[in-house]
């Protein structure tokens, strides 16, 4: 099990359309004494186990890791996981010591679907 000594480890599950300023703005209030584990599910847009989807997820993972670090926040680990958010999150939660979870999705789409559950 991976641990982060003397810091909280927050799992950040990054949806397909939540990037850049949205990501940094959501993490900054939680950043003091915290390292972030970034999970980018390989969202299935081109069919099951599509190499294109995995390549896209790797690109988003690298790009967003750099965005977080450029903002002065700590990234403990970056993981590209299963296309199924729940399966990917379960894999991480069972193999690492995680103190909190932040799920970031496209806020407009989430707000339209479940406005009572969205914090912007």
Steps between C-alpha positions, in 0.01 A plus 500: 500500500642839404508761775584869509685579821391806697256605227146434404463307177199614298385291206388720211286319241508709185210481258553544127416870481625637834846645447726801549359785710203289617742242638733745674211705645345184646825377656657820631273527811598142594871534424659590835678194637363292215633292215267413215465164327355570156284227345402538135259227389547395137151618407354278229423725204620272219380158619615253764876495569570752224867588462386851406318539833806379696728736304260788567490416872881487516521840330240651737679348800837647400352838408302534822786380718710782356214748553472405866876519554526832315245639747736404785297200620650157570418197289586176680405272214317504168300195396314416180227256593208298376234677292248420772542778762385273785736217406793739456430670833459165675838384372669810639312504831590136566870543426586839650441693818254772398363764739244670277357477149419780256307416183523759225276477197378750244312736734238604245410141417494397867294803600247424228470139616508536881505867609451422871822295507732744322738730686657754268 
